[in-house]
Amino acid sequence: MPAPAAVDPAGEPGDREVCADSYAVEADVFADEPAVEPEAGAEAGGAAAGGAEAGGAAPARRGRGAFGFALAAIALLTISFALRPGASSVGPLLDPISEAFGRGETYGGLLTAMPGLCFGVIGLLAVPVAKRLGLTGSIVVAIGIAALGLALRPLSGGGAVFALLTVLALAGPALGNVLVPAWVKRHGGSRTVALMTMYSIVLAAGGTAGTLFSVPIAEAAPDGWRTALGVWSLGAAVPALVWLLVLRRTGHDFQPPAGGGRAPGSLLRSPMAIALTITFGLQSMHAYIQMGWTPSILADAGLAPATAGALASVSFACGMLGGLVMPMVIARVRNLQPIMLAMGVLTASGYAGLLLAPGTAPLLWMLLLGIGGFVFPATIALLPARTRDARVTARLSGMVQPVGYMLAAIGPFAVGLAHEALAGWTAILVVLLVLSLVMGAVAWKASAARMVDDELAPAA
């Protein structure tokens, strides 16, 4: 991969051609060759001694770089898996949860809307928290909150308490969603593409696991859905320990602008940032509607609940393939726009299948929705790929994800209300089909070969 242009000390991007291979590199404690300032006495005149020292230090630097990358990879692997099961495990269990608390479909719609609401509202706090605690410190706090909420939620005695503890369980992922891409930009160095690929794959794997295994666990466990939800707290305990080790290495890692200045410009001045936000919002809306309601759509078509849940998980399993493919595609393909438009068309085709023949080829419809869902890992990968400065990445992630998730939260709740009022899926699926085509059109603009940094006006 060609070496990206450097970022100047003030955080302003240097001039360079914007192409698809645009993941900028920042030297860091996790990089292969950590940047070090030269010693005061290391002048050219001492070339012989300096050369000997450099030769002896090179293996040590490579060793530190290898250990740093391994630690970063393990940290990303564990937290990526933990960010989604708390949300994705609820959809397949909506019926027993609602029945246990004596609630109806409106309550189910609220539960399916809560991931988007929490990711949106609480995610707005991510950048301010990171300024105070650092990126890594904030991630440690986030995963600790998630573990606590996931452990307490199954103990709920009523619907209101369950909803409140769901907010707690989702608060950690809400912060992590925003901070992890910025952390990768800050610490990824030359491994940014590899780390973003790993993040996207394992994020999808966690969501798939929550959807796929919740019903079988509930059917096998004495406490049913309570055990099926509580088991995911174990997946949040491990990353909490790993990220404490990472924190010892990084310290406070949210760097203020050099000279105390402000990061340039409002993101509302950037058409790319706005298009990314709308694209992410529409795709997240589709994802959470699919997560919460496709098991019910398939069950109403005559499939057994366990089969419906397994088929619904197919679209999330496709997300793992998307997480593998899309960061590399973004790094190598100059014109992403036809690809992004095609994903919108594929999503619309999946909804058309559910509308016209839901029980005829449900696996095909889920595959179409899953491949269309490649928009999600593509948008996540574009956050570091279309920014040069890690602070701009954090700000962009802090706009795209919270605002996008708030847009997404409307969808699942509206579907619950509409289905309760209409007692059918036809009108709902028609609307989703149209919104898929809108998503493809906006994604066309969001995937243009431009950098957000270049669209920001200088700070006053």
Secondary structure by P-SEA (a helix, b strand, c coil): cccccccccccccccccccccccccccccccccccccccccccccaaaaaaaaaaaaaaaaaaaaaaaaaaaaaaaaaaaaacccccaaaaaaaaaaaaaacccaaaaaaaaaaaaaaaaccccaaaaaaaaccaaaaaaaaaaaaaaaaaaccccccaaaaaaaaaaaaaaaaaaaacaaaaaaaccccaaaaaaaaaaaaaaaaaaaaaccaaaaaaacccaaaaaaacaaaaaaaaaaaaaaaaaacccccccccccccccccccccaaaaaaaaaaaaaaaaaaaaaccaaaaaaaacccaaaaaaaaaaaaaaaaaaaacaaaaaaccccaaaaaaaaaaaaaaaaaaaaccccccaaaaaaaaaaaaaaaaaaaaacccccccaaaaaaaaaccaaaaaaaaaaaaaaaaaaaaaacccaaaaaaaaaaaaaaaaaaaaaaccccccccccccc
